[in-house]
Amino acid sequence: MKLDFSDIGQVDDRELKFAVISASFQGKWVFVKHKQRDTWEIPGGHREIGEDINDTAKRELFEETGAIDFEIKPVVDYFVIRDDEASYGRLFYAEIKKLGDLPDSEIGEVRLFDALPEKLTYPEIQPYLYNRILREINGREYDNSSK
C-alpha cells in the first residue's frame, strides 16, 4: 500500500471519491466509532453521485459527529494505491464550534481525544492524514515511535 499527497487541483475532481475531515472541538480531536467496530476513525465518507466534494465533507461531518456550527477548509488531496489500484480523496480540517445530537447513522459514538487514539480502524492510513493536518495547523507532527 502507498499513500501520498498532492496539492488541491492536481487530481481531476471526478476522481475524488472520499472526503476525510480531521476536526477539532474545544481544543481536542474528534474521532468517531462505527456501530459495528470497536476502533476509532477520522470522520469522513464517500462522495455521492453529482455531489461537490466540499459538500461531501460538510455532509459527512454533520452525519458522523452532529456538528452544526463549524468552519471547514480543504487542505490537500491524497491517494492510496492498493493492489495497483488508486483511490483518491480530499483531506479537510474543521474547527467545530457547536455539536448537536448525533444523527441516526452508522456512527455509534463520538469522542474527543488529546492526540491520535491507539486503536484505529485504518492504522495504515489515518496517522499520515493526522500528521498532515498537524503540519498544516501548527507545523508539528505526531511522534508514534514510542508506541
C-alpha angles and dihedrals in degrees: 000000000000129000124189141161135232133185116267110270097032093090117067106254091230089062094059106103102161139048117200118188120199102199138185129201125185091348095308134102119253117226129171136210122215114229091241098047137061095212134092128242142179110257115261146105152175125320114242121231110280093007122134109240090234090056089048089058093050093046094047093047090054095042095048102037108018090239109167102168118038147131114232133183135178113246110177143335118243138189134203121203117202124167090353091303121116127209122188134210142163123240117216135186120216133185107206115212098178134019120203129186116312108255119237101272143118090290115099102178142017118200136178120229135186090219142357109314117238100229104065130174091219105027093165092058113023099066089057092050091046091050092049090055092047090053089049097052104034112000097249135106135218113254111217095169092107094057 
